Amino acid sequence: MSDTHPPEVVTAEPVHNQLAPGRYAHLTENRGLIIRRALLSTALSGAVPLPVLDDLVAVRVRAGLFMRVADRRRVGLPAGAAEVLAEAKDGSRWRHITVTAATLVAIKLAWRKFFALLAIGRGADDAASNFQAGLLFDHYCARLHVGPALDRTRAAALRKAIHEAVGQTHRDTFVSIFKDGTRTLGRSLLQAPRWAGERLTALAQRWVMTRGNTEATFEDVDVELGEAAERRWLDKAAEAVEAQIAALGNGYLDVLIPRFETAWQKAAAKLEGPEPGAESSPPDAPKPDGPGN
């Protein structure tokens, strides 16, 4: 080095933050599907005038969402495990509905438009929870799942971890966003209720005919939407919700995802049990008598 040859200027390479902007890019792939199903679950459960049965319809829609996401991620999820995963936090109280209540459903479906508008006004919280649950399951499939298909036991543990994470996360922003979406949905529902009405009527009739048999009632239920004209009422609401969620950035995911991963790690550790050889060891064999003993 000399005065005529100054030292070469070295620029430091930037340190890449682990929280890179694209860290949750995988969660945009199925976001539209998840939003649509969250709104659909709210609409269908709101269109059923009786409690318990509306929960059953919502469980079926959520189970269909989880199966679709799992299929896209190439994760095995049998229908039975999907239903366990889709159940409400407090379990399966809907399993005990009576045939008498089912008959009332068939009678009261004539009021479905009225009850739908009432329930959709209160459905933003459920829709927000369903969206977050779908998002966390998508993350699980994309980043955390290993091994064979999910069975009922593992699905129950995963459901518990999802509900724990969602319950600990500040949801006011999501509820506000989904309120906008459900208002749009409510305004559109009476304009194009044919798809929901036909399927709900068929479900009620099948429920009564099978004397309350849940498996027979919901076997091969088509939860897909029909023609483009029938999808518009849901598309408008979904587009409004997705635009607002996209504008949020990753801040909410920086809270939701780590909480879920922590909850799932604890649940998975319980499922795996102790390491081989970690069980209590047999007592040491007595030492033989000898000098000094």
C-alpha positions as CSV (number, residue, x, y, z in Angstrom):
1,M,0.0,0.0,0.0
2,S,1.3,3.5,-0.8
3,D,0.1,7.0,-1.3
4,T,-0.2,6.5,-5.0
5,H,-2.2,3.2,-4.6
6,P,-4.9,3.8,-1.9
7,P,-6.5,0.8,-0.3
8,E,-9.4,-0.8,-2.1
9,V,-12.7,0.2,-0.8
10,V,-14.6,-2.8,0.5
11,T,-18.3,-2.6,0.8
12,A,-20.0,-4.9,3.3
13,E,-22.6,-7.3,2.0
14,P,-26.0,-6.6,3.4
15,V,-27.2,-9.0,6.1
16,H,-30.4,-10.6,5.1
17,N,-33.0,-10.6,7.7
18,Q,-34.6,-14.0,8.4
19,L,-37.9,-12.2,8.2
20,A,-37.5,-11.7,4.4
21,P,-40.4,-10.1,2.5
22,G,-41.1,-13.4,0.7
23,R,-41.1,-15.6,3.7
24,Y,-44.8,-16.2,3.5
25,A,-45.2,-16.2,-0.2
26,H,-46.4,-19.8,-0.1
27,L,-49.5,-18.6,1.8
28,T,-50.7,-16.5,-1.1
29,E,-51.2,-19.6,-3.4
30,N,-54.4,-20.8,-1.7
31,R,-55.5,-17.6,0.0
32,G,-58.3,-17.0,-2.5
33,L,-59.7,-20.5,-2.0
34,I,-59.5,-20.2,1.8
35,I,-61.3,-16.8,1.8
36,R,-64.1,-18.1,-0.4
37,R,-64.6,-21.2,1.8
38,A,-64.6,-19.0,4.9
39,L,-67.4,-16.9,3.5
40,L,-69.2,-19.9,2.1
41,S,-69.2,-21.5,5.5
42,T,-70.8,-18.4,7.0
43,A,-73.4,-18.1,4.3
44,L,-74.5,-21.8,4.4
45,S,-74.6,-22.0,8.2
46,G,-76.5,-18.7,8.2
47,A,-79.0,-20.1,5.8
48,V,-79.9,-22.9,8.2
49,P,-82.4,-21.6,10.8
50,L,-81.5,-24.0,13.6
51,P,-78.4,-24.2,15.7
52,V,-76.4,-27.4,15.7
53,L,-77.4,-28.3,12.2
54,D,-75.8,-25.0,10.9
55,D,-72.7,-26.1,12.7
56,L,-72.8,-29.4,10.9
57,V,-73.0,-27.7,7.5
58,A,-70.1,-25.4,8.5
59,V,-68.0,-28.4,9.5
60,R,-68.7,-30.0,6.1
61,V,-67.6,-26.9,4.3
62,R,-64.4,-26.5,6.4
63,A,-63.6,-30.2,5.9
64,G,-63.9,-29.7,2.2
65,L,-61.6,-26.8,2.4
66,F,-59.0,-28.7,4.3
67,M,-59.2,-31.6,1.8
68,R,-58.8,-29.3,-1.1
69,V,-55.7,-27.6,0.4
70,A,-54.2,-31.0,1.4
71,D,-54.7,-32.2,-2.1
72,R,-53.0,-29.2,-3.6
73,R,-50.1,-29.6,-1.2
74,R,-50.0,-33.4,-1.8
75,V,-50.7,-34.2,1.8
76,G,-52.9,-37.2,2.6
77,L,-56.1,-36.2,4.4
78,P,-58.8,-38.9,4.6
79,A,-62.4,-37.6,4.9
80,G,-62.7,-38.8,8.5
81,A,-59.6,-37.0,9.6
82,A,-60.8,-33.9,7.7
83,E,-64.0,-33.8,9.7
84,V,-62.1,-34.1,13.0
85,L,-59.9,-31.2,11.9
86,A,-62.9,-29.2,10.9
87,E,-64.8,-29.6,14.1
88,A,-65.4,-26.6,16.4
89,K,-63.2,-25.9,19.3
90,D,-65.6,-27.5,21.8
91,G,-65.9,-30.7,19.9
92,S,-68.8,-32.5,18.2
93,R,-72.0,-31.5,19.9
94,W,-73.7,-31.5,16.5
95,R,-73.5,-35.3,16.4
96,H,-76.4,-35.6,18.9
97,I,-79.1,-33.7,16.9
98,T,-82.5,-35.5,16.9
99,V,-84.8,-36.4,14.1
100,T,-87.4,-34.1,15.5
101,A,-85.0,-31.2,15.1
102,A,-84.3,-32.3,11.6
103,T,-88.0,-32.3,10.8
104,L,-88.2,-28.7,12.1
105,V,-85.3,-27.8,9.8
106,A,-87.2,-29.1,6.8
107,I,-90.2,-27.0,7.8
108,K,-88.4,-23.9,8.6
109,L,-86.2,-23.8,5.5
110,A,-88.9,-21.6,4.0
111,W,-87.5,-18.9,6.3
112,R,-83.9,-19.4,5.2
113,K,-83.6,-16.1,3.5
114,F,-84.7,-14.2,6.6
115,F,-82.4,-16.2,8.9
116,A,-79.5,-15.9,6.5
117,L,-79.5,-12.2,6.6
118,L,-79.6,-12.2,10.4
119,A,-76.8,-14.7,10.8
120,I,-74.6,-13.2,8.1
121,G,-74.7,-9.9,10.0
122,R,-73.1,-11.8,13.0
123,G,-70.9,-14.1,11.0
124,A,-67.8,-12.0,10.5
125,D,-66.1,-13.5,13.6
126,D,-66.7,-17.1,12.4
127,A,-65.5,-16.2,8.9
128,A,-62.3,-14.6,10.3
129,S,-61.6,-17.7,12.5
130,N,-62.2,-20.0,9.5
131,F,-59.9,-18.0,7.3
132,Q,-57.1,-18.2,9.9
133,A,-57.6,-21.9,10.5
134,G,-57.4,-22.5,6.7
135,L,-54.3,-20.4,6.5
136,L,-52.6,-22.3,9.3
137,F,-53.5,-25.6,7.8
138,D,-52.0,-24.5,4.5
139,H,-48.8,-23.5,6.3
140,Y,-48.7,-26.9,8.0
141,C,-49.1,-28.7,4.7
142,A,-46.5,-26.6,3.0
143,R,-43.8,-26.4,5.7
144,L,-44.4,-28.8,8.6
145,H,-46.0,-32.0,7.5
146,V,-43.8,-35.1,7.2
147,G,-44.7,-38.7,7.0
148,P,-47.9,-40.5,6.0
149,A,-51.4,-39.2,5.7
150,L,-53.0,-37.5,8.7
151,D,-55.1,-39.8,10.8
152,R,-57.8,-38.8,13.3
153,T,-55.5,-38.6,16.3
154,R,-53.0,-36.4,14.5
155,A,-55.9,-34.3,13.0
156,A,-57.3,-33.7,16.5
157,A,-53.9,-32.6,17.8
158,L,-53.5,-30.3,14.8
159,R,-57.0,-28.8,15.4
160,K,-56.1,-28.0,19.0
161,A,-52.9,-26.3,17.9
162,I,-54.8,-24.2,15.3
163,H,-57.5,-23.1,17.7
164,E,-54.8,-22.3,20.3
165,A,-53.0,-20.0,17.9
166,V,-56.1,-18.4,16.5
167,G,-57.4,-17.8,20.1
168,Q,-54.3,-16.0,21.1
169,T,-54.1,-13.7,18.1
170,H,-55.7,-10.3,18.0
171,R,-58.5,-10.7,15.4
172,D,-60.2,-7.3,15.4
173,T,-58.6,-6.4,12.0
174,F,-59.8,-9.7,10.4
175,V,-63.3,-9.4,11.9
176,S,-63.6,-5.9,10.5
177,I,-62.4,-7.1,7.0
178,F,-64.8,-10.0,7.0
179,K,-67.6,-7.7,8.1
180,D,-67.2,-5.8,4.9
181,G,-67.2,-9.1,3.0
182,T,-70.2,-10.5,4.7
183,R,-72.2,-7.3,4.1
184,T,-71.4,-7.7,0.4
185,L,-72.4,-11.3,0.7
186,G,-75.7,-10.4,2.5
187,R,-76.7,-7.9,-0.1
188,S,-76.0,-10.5,-2.9
189,L,-77.4,-13.6,-1.2
190,L,-81.1,-12.8,-1.9
191,Q,-80.3,-11.9,-5.5
192,A,-78.8,-15.4,-6.2
193,P,-79.8,-17.9,-3.6
194,R,-80.7,-20.8,-5.9
195,W,-77.4,-22.7,-5.4
196,A,-77.6,-22.5,-1.6
197,G,-81.3,-23.1,-1.5
198,E,-81.3,-26.3,-3.6
199,R,-78.5,-27.9,-1.6
200,L,-79.8,-27.0,1.8
201,T,-83.2,-28.3,0.9
202,A,-81.7,-31.6,-0.4
203,L,-79.7,-31.9,2.9
204,A,-82.7,-31.4,5.0
205,Q,-84.8,-33.9,3.1
206,R,-82.0,-36.5,3.2
207,W,-81.5,-35.9,6.9
208,V,-85.2,-36.6,7.6
209,M,-85.3,-39.7,5.3
210,T,-82.2,-41.2,7.0
211,R,-83.6,-40.5,10.5
212,G,-80.7,-38.3,11.4
213,N,-77.8,-40.4,10.0
214,T,-75.0,-37.9,9.6
215,E,-72.9,-40.2,7.4
216,A,-75.7,-40.9,5.0
217,T,-77.0,-37.3,5.0
218,F,-73.7,-35.8,4.0
219,E,-72.2,-38.5,1.9
220,D,-70.9,-37.2,-1.5
221,V,-72.3,-33.7,-0.8
222,D,-71.1,-31.4,-3.6
223,V,-69.7,-28.3,-1.9
224,E,-68.5,-26.8,-5.2
225,L,-70.2,-23.9,-6.8
226,G,-72.1,-24.2,-10.0
227,E,-72.1,-22.1,-13.1
228,A,-70.4,-18.7,-13.3
229,A,-73.7,-16.9,-12.8
230,E,-74.2,-18.7,-9.5
231,R,-70.7,-17.8,-8.3
232,R,-71.0,-14.1,-8.6
233,W,-72.6,-13.6,-5.2
234,L,-69.6,-15.1,-3.5
235,D,-66.9,-13.7,-5.8
236,K,-67.8,-10.1,-5.0
237,A,-67.4,-10.7,-1.3
238,A,-64.2,-12.7,-1.7
239,E,-62.5,-10.1,-3.9
240,A,-63.3,-7.4,-1.4
241,V,-61.9,-9.4,1.5
242,E,-58.7,-10.6,-0.4
243,A,-57.8,-7.0,-1.5
244,Q,-57.9,-5.8,2.2
245,I,-56.0,-8.8,3.5
246,A,-53.3,-8.4,0.8
247,A,-52.9,-4.8,1.9
248,L,-52.1,-5.9,5.5
249,G,-48.7,-7.2,4.6
250,N,-47.0,-9.8,6.7
251,G,-47.4,-8.2,10.2
252,Y,-50.2,-10.5,11.3
253,L,-48.5,-13.6,10.0
254,D,-45.4,-12.7,12.1
255,V,-47.6,-13.2,15.1
256,L,-50.0,-16.0,14.0
257,I,-47.5,-18.4,12.4
258,P,-44.9,-18.5,15.3
259,R,-47.7,-19.1,17.8
260,F,-49.1,-21.9,15.7
261,E,-45.7,-23.5,15.2
262,T,-45.0,-23.4,18.9
263,A,-48.3,-25.0,19.7
264,W,-47.9,-27.7,17.0
265,Q,-44.4,-28.6,18.2
266,K,-45.8,-29.2,21.7
267,A,-48.6,-31.2,20.3
268,A,-46.4,-33.2,18.0
269,A,-44.0,-34.0,20.9
270,K,-46.9,-35.5,22.8
271,L,-47.9,-37.6,19.9
272,E,-44.5,-39.0,19.4
273,G,-44.1,-39.9,23.0
274,P,-40.7,-40.5,24.7
275,E,-37.7,-41.4,22.7
276,P,-36.8,-45.1,22.5
277,G,-34.9,-46.1,25.6
278,A,-36.2,-43.0,27.5
279,E,-38.6,-45.0,29.6
280,S,-37.6,-45.5,33.3
281,S,-34.6,-47.7,33.5
282,P,-34.6,-50.8,35.7
283,P,-32.9,-50.4,39.0
284,D,-29.2,-51.1,39.0
285,A,-28.3,-54.6,39.9
286,P,-26.9,-55.0,43.4
287,K,-23.2,-54.9,43.6
288,P,-21.5,-58.2,44.8
289,D,-20.2,-58.3,48.3
290,G,-16.5,-57.5,48.5
291,P,-13.9,-55.7,50.5
292,G,-15.2,-52.5,51.8
293,N,-18.9,-53.4,51.3
